Amino acid sequence: MLRLYYRHRKIYSLLIINLIVIIMKKSLILSLSLLMSMGIFAGNISFDQYGNVLLSDYENYADNQVVKVTLIVNNSSNPDVGTGWGIGTIKPINNNDADAAYNFTCQAASATGEENVYEFTIAQFKDFAKLNGEYYVDSYGQKGITINVYNGASISSIVVQSAAVAGATFNFESDEIGTTYPTYGYYSTDATATVQANPTVSGEKSLRMVATNYRTYVKLSVALPTGKTLNDMGKITFKIYFNPVSGETSTYPQNRYKAVDCLVGSTGNNFDVASPTLSVNNLIGDETNSTWLFKVIPLSGLTSSLLTLNTFDFGIGINYNKCDYYLDDIVFVEKITSDVNTLNENNLNVYVHDNTLYISDQVKLVEIYDLNGKVILKTNDVSSVSITSLPQGLFITKIEVNDQIVVKKFIKLK
């Protein structure tokens, strides 16, 4: 009777697990498949009270992902260095003698409680941890960086952003206020593009475009990730914010029923601004002023010669003669590929027994991710993996086999 009880309890437990898996399958695997196909994850990086950040907490992210470090002003009146300034450095972990790998200052005249944002790539974070080209190891055997923030400010968060790809994303955070970008137009005086403070988010920056003629564009130089071309990109996403134009009397001002035009061509191309490469009519509908809007431009209809480009000149703008708007987070987004298989859609089987993950074939690579998308275990050329070090819970494994990427999920019960 006791044996029958435990047998029934085991079956009941398995039924519950299967039910959890079925419920989570569509939403979880769909989102993880999307992330896996792009090869990029978002997440938070931990730091201690001294601003120490361990290399192990960020080294498994892609080098071209962007790290957003947010500082909060704790004391806007600083007697040491002046009102609103917090001075900081980034150095190899616990090495006060090393020259700063990066110096920064909180934005002048920030109010108490205001945030200041700094952005780096994962590759830069890795370099900050090095001394003379090698990772510095502190007296505790740790590798990483120390973010020192003095005089009235402290670290609020360190976040790895999933959307940003170096060279193919423009969020203007690394530009100084007042930086100008070149523009395209019928005449050189038709438009200006200037980096200014974000109109709604304190401490962040955006690009302000002011135009006095039709067919004006801001010029951006795009460098896609190594090995990628425009043929791999599926769309452009961006945010736009309309400032009310003083004296505007038209029934159809800048924020009502306007086309968004794009120029795409090889570096140094002399564009005919009257003939945009891409144009989406009425992408601007009947929109509200003074609020951020999210827009998408499909990358379809490009000629075969353009699709081969890895680096190129790009212009984007609104076809109207009285414009005053901000642009931000202009992102070239990769197509979602179909080479990511989900559970029961391939012949590869994965199961767990006695703290070991077994795979039904010898595979080239196994990566195990937590639900925040962070790599917590990685190994090569195996058919089984010890998961003794993992806590209880649900995990995602990315498996490379026969030049194909397979995504599976598994639950560790103990």
N, C-alpha and C positions, 0 to 999 in steps of 0.2 A: 504493500500500500504506500509506504514512504517513497519507494522508487518511482511508483506511478505518479505520485504527487510532484516530485521533482521533474519528472519527464513532462508533465503537463505544464508546470511553471516555466520550463525551458521553452516549450513550444509557444506559450503565451508571450514570453519575452521576445522571441523571434518575430511573432506576429506584430507586436508593437513596433519593433525596429523597422520591419518592412513597411508598416503603415507610415512611420516617420519619413522613410526614404521616398515612398510614393508621393506623399504630400509635398515634400521639398524638391522633388525631382525637377519639375518644370521650371519653377522660379529660380532655384539655386543653380541648376546645371546650365540653364539658358544664360544667366548672368556670368557664370564662371567660364562658359564656352566663349562668350564675347570677350572676356578679359584675357583668356588664354590665347585666342586668335590674335589679339593685339600684342600679347607678350608684355603687358604693362599692368601693374597693380598700384592701387593707392593704399595708404596706410599712415599710421602715426609712428613717430620715432620717439622713444622714451629718453628722458634726461633726468639727472638727479638735481638736488638742491644747489650743487656747485656748478651746474651747467655742463657736466660731463656726459658725453654721448659716446657709447661704445660702437666700434666698427661693426661688431656682429649684429647690431640692430639695424644697420642700413646697407651692408655690403651685398646683400642678395637682391636688391632692387636694380633695375636697369640703369646703366651709367647716364643715359640721357634723360632720365626722369628728373623733374624739378622738385627741389625741397623748398618749402615755404616756411621760413622762420618768423614767427610773430612775437614781437616784444611789446610789453605793456608798460606804460609810463606810470610809475608809482609816486613820483614827486616832481611836479611840473616846475617847482621853484628850486633850482639846484644851486647852492651857494658856491660850489667848487668850480664849476665850468660855465655857469650861465643858465638862464631860464630855459627849461625844456630840452636840455641836452643830456643824453645818457651815452657814455662812451664805452665801446666794447672791442674785444679782439677774439679771433678764433685761432687756437694754437693746438699742436699735438697734445694729447691728454696729459694733464698734470705736469706740463713742462713750462714753467714760468721763465726759464732762461732763453728759450727759443724765440727768435723773432716772430712777430705775428704773421700768420699765413693770410689773415684778412683783418682789416680794421673797419669799424663801422661806427656811425653816430646816429642816435635816434633823431628823428626830424625835429628841427628847431621849433620852439614855441608850441610843442604838443601839450595838450591839457592832461591833467592827471586822469588816468583811466583810458587814455587814448592808445590805440595800437599803431605800431610801426612794423612794416613787413619787409623782409629781405629774402631774395630768392637765389638759390644756387642749384647746380646739378649734383646728382649723386657722385659723379666723377670728381667734381670740385671738393665735395665733402671728403672723399677718399684722399685726395691730394693734401687737404688740410691736416690729415693725420700722419703725414710723412715728414721725415727730417732727412735731408740730403738724399732724397729719392727712396728711402726705405721707411716702412711703418715704424714709428717710434713706440717703444714698449715702456710703460711707466713702472714704478717700483712695485706695483701690485700685479704686474704681468698683463696689464690691459692695453689694448690698442684702441684708438679713437681720437676724439677731439674734445677740447674744453671751450665752451662758449662763455667768455667772461663778459658780464654786463655790469658796469659800474654806475654809480651816481644817479640814482633815481629811476632805474628801469629794471625789468626782469623778463625772463623767457616765459611766454604764455603757452606756445605750442610749436611743435616741429612736425609738419605734415608733408608727406610725399604725395604729389598730385599725379593722378592717373592719366589725365587728358593731355598733359603737356609733353611734347616731343621736341627736343632741342633742335632749332633750325626750322621747324615746321609749325611752331606756335608763337604767337606774338601777343604778349600780355603787358609789355612795356614796363615791368617792375624793375628791370635792371638799368633803365634809362634815368638820367637825371631830369628833374623838372625843368622844362624849358628846351629840352632836346627837340630839334626839328627833323622831320622826315621829308624827303623830296616828294614832289607831286607831279602828276601828269595833267595837262590841260591844253586848251587852245593857245593860251598865253601863260607865261611863267608867273604872272601875278593873279591868276584865276583862283588860286587856293593856297592855304597854308595848313600844315599838319604839325601840331606841337604837343609834346607830352606834358600833361597837366595832372593835378590831383584828381583822383576819381571823384565825381560829383556826389556820390552817395556813400562810399566806403572810406572811412578815415585811414590814412596811411598807405593807401594803394594808389596806383596811377593808371591813366588811360590816355588815349590819343585823341586830341580834339581837332576836328576838321572844320575849317571855315571856308566856304566857297562863294564866289560871286559870278559864276558862269556855269553853263551846262557842261557835262562830260568831264568832270574832274575826278581824280583818283589819287589816293596816297600810294606811294611806291614802296614796296617791301621786297627784300632779297631773300628768297626761300632756299634752304638747303635741306632736302629730305634725308632721313636716316640712310646710312650706307647700305647700298644694295636695293634701295627703294626708288621707284620712279612714279610719275604722275599716274601711270597705269595701275599702281597699287592703291591709289587714293580714291575714296568713294565720294567724298563731299568736303565742303568747307563750312565750318560753323563759326559764328561770331555773335557778339553782343553789340547793340547800338542803343544810344541814349540821345534823344533830341532836346536841344535847348530851344526855347521859344525864340524866334527871330524877331528882333525889334522892328516895328513898322511893317511887318508882313500883312498884306491885305488880300492875297490870293485865296480863292475858295479851295484850292488844292496846294497847300504849302508843302514843305519838305516831308512832313510826317503823314501825308495822305496820298495813297495810290501812286507810288513811285517805283521805278525799276532800280535794281541794284546791278551795276555793271562791273565786270572784271576784265583785266588785261593779263594775259599769260603768254610769255615768250622767253626765248633764250636771253641770257645775261647780256645787257647792253642793247637790247632791241629798241628800235625807234618805232613806237606804236602810233597808229592812227587812232586818236582818242575818240573819233566819231564812229569807229567800228570795233566795239568791244568784242573780246574773245568769247565771253559768256555774258548773258543778260537774262535776268529773271524779272519779268514784268510784274508789277504790283506786288513784289516781295514785301515792300512796305505797304501795308493796307491802310486802314483808318486808325492810326496809332495815337497813343497818348504821349504827350510831352513829359519830360522830366521823370522817366522811368526806364529801366533797362529792359530791352527786348532781345529775345534769342531768335536768331535766324539761321537758315540752312540753305546753302547753294549746292545743288547736285553737280558733280563733276562728270557730266556726260556730254557727248558731242565734241570732245577735243580731237584734233587731228592726230594721226598716228605719229607724226614727228614730235608733237608736244608730249605725247604719252611716254616718250622715252627719256624725258628730262628728269634729272636728279636735282640740279640747281637751276634756278630761273628767276626772272623778274616777274613781279606780280603787282597788279594795281586793283584797288577796290574803291568804289564810290557810288554816290547817288546821282542820278541824272536830273539835276535841278539847279537853278541859278541863284538861289538864296538858301544856303545851307549853314547850319551850325550844329554839329553833332559830335558825340564821342564814339569811338570804336574801342573794343577790348576783346581779349581772348579769341583772336582769329586763329583757327586751328585747321590744319589739313588732316583729315581723319581717314585712316586706312579702311579699305573694304573689309568686310567681315568674310573671312575665308570659310570654305566648307570642309576643311581638312581636320576639323576637331570633332571627334566622335564622342557621343555620350553613352550612358549605360545601356547595354543590350543592343547597341547599334554596330557592334563589331564582334569579332571572334575572340578577343582578348578577355580572359577572365581574371578577376582580382578578388581575393578573399583573405580574411584574417583568422589566424589560429595561433594560440599561445604566444601572443605578443610578436607575431611575425606576419608581415604582409607578403602573401604569395601571389605570383603572377604566372599565368599559364604558358609563358614563353620567355626565353632569354631576351632581354630588352636592352637598348643602348643607354637609356637614361631614365631615372625615376626622380621626380621632384614632388615633395609633399608640402602642401600649403595649408595654413589655418584659414578660418573663414574671413580673416582680414586680408587675405591674399598674400601673405608673407611666407616665403620659403623657410621651412623649419627643418627640412631634412632633404639631402640630395646625394645620389650615388649613381655610379655608372656600371654598365655591363653586368646586370644581375637578373635573377629570376625570383629572388626573395629579399626582403628588407626587414631588419629588426626594428620594431617600433616600441621597444621597451621604454625609451626615454619620453615618449609622447604621453600627455595626460588623456583622460577619458574624453570622448567627444567625437564630433563629426569632422572629417578631413577630406581634402580633395587631393588627388594625385594626378600629376601630368606625366605621361609615359611616352617616350619616343621609341617606336619600333617600326622597322621596315620603312624608314623615311616618312613616317606618319606620326602625328601627334594624337594621342588618345587621352581623354579626360575621364577619370573614374572617381567615385566617392566611396568612402568606407567609414565605418563607425568602430571606434575602440571602446570596449565596454569596461575594461579594467586595466 
